[in-house]
Amino acid sequence: MRELLRTAAKSFDVICAGEARWNVARSEARSMRLRPGGGAVSAALALARRELRVGLATTLSDDRPGRALLERMKASAVDTGGVAFGEPESGLVFLERIGGARQVVSYREREEPIAIPEGWSSRVLLLSGLSPVVAHAGALCKAARAARRAGTIVVLDVNARWHLWAGRDARTIRMVLREADVVFCAVEDLFGLNMDAASMSAALRPNAILAMSDGARAWATGPFGEVVQRSDESLLGSGDAFAIAICAELARAESAPSGVALWERALQRGREAARARLTAFD
């Protein structure tokens, strides 16, 4: 049975909602260490380090690793009032990390719907990780609609994991895409969903902003036109860094999220963070 930690009304700069897990980073044959992972958790930690007020809404396994991750988030100044607990899971997926380090990534076989406490509000809502499970997508839609009604900027980090989407129908994500003000999608996400940039753009609301990264470039298109940042090195596999930078800039912005300067700054800082992250794995 899921356990939801109740909370009073609170206001944040960013609420991060979506996947949470432990990553086992492995750079040498005898060197392993656990790192908090999953798009929502990674973003919450990074944004809290930037001294933003951050709330986390996710589902953790009700076991020792899940409780340890909860305590880690609390110790990092992330509000965990939106964390629920589900049944323990033991699945593991082995991945080769692009950029140097091998990772063993834990995950659940079942994606449980996330719920944001009714009393929570924020400048930005980050939804991270699309799942083919209809109930999960429906929960994201519900959260996005409620946030937009309250004047919150809804950011979706597609973060589509290949092992979840293999052989699945990607049309289930369109209802979520239509609810976002800003969508970040890396090219590897498109491959996993069997989509291209044109079909992704066509699935968005008319005034929505689409930000993308293909390793050597990052760009954003929207009512302001197109903004492009280029890199001399491949940053493939570091899409979270761009999504985090976008949320940070939007949370601090005093105007609408459609200014060219804001997107130039967001992409530049995302590129810098991506380079630093990949360098750390060398």
Number of C-alpha atoms within 10 A of each C-alpha: 8 14 13 16 12 13 14 9 9 14 14 17 22 28 29 29 29 26 27 27 23 20 18 18 19 19 16 9 7 6 8 14 11 13 14 19 19 21 26 26 26 20 27 28 23 18 23 20 14 10 11 19 19 25 29 27 25 23 26 26 21 17 13 10 14 20 14 14 20 21 13 14 20 15 10 13 17 24 22 19 20 23 23 24 19 18 15 14 16 9 10 13 11 11 11 12 18 15 18 14 16 19 20 18 20 19 19 18 11 12 20 23 19 24 20 24 19 14 11 17 22 22 20 25 27 28 28 27 20 27 26 19 17 13 14 18 24 17 16 28 20 15 22 26 17 14 21 16 9 12 13 20 24 25 27 27 26 25 24 22 16 14 9 16 18 13 11 14 11 17 10 16 21 14 15 23 26 18 23 26 21 28 25 23 24 25 17 19 22 18 13 19 24 15 13 12 13 8 11 16 18 12 16 21 14 12 14 23 23 22 25 22 25 18 21 14 18 22 18 23 20 19 13 14 11 15 17 16 18 16 14 8 10 17 25 20 18 24 27 26 24 27 29 25 25 25 27 24 18 23 22 13 13 8 9 9 22 18 14 17 10 19 25 17 15 23 28 20 19 24 26 16 19 23 19 14 16 19 11 11 15 9
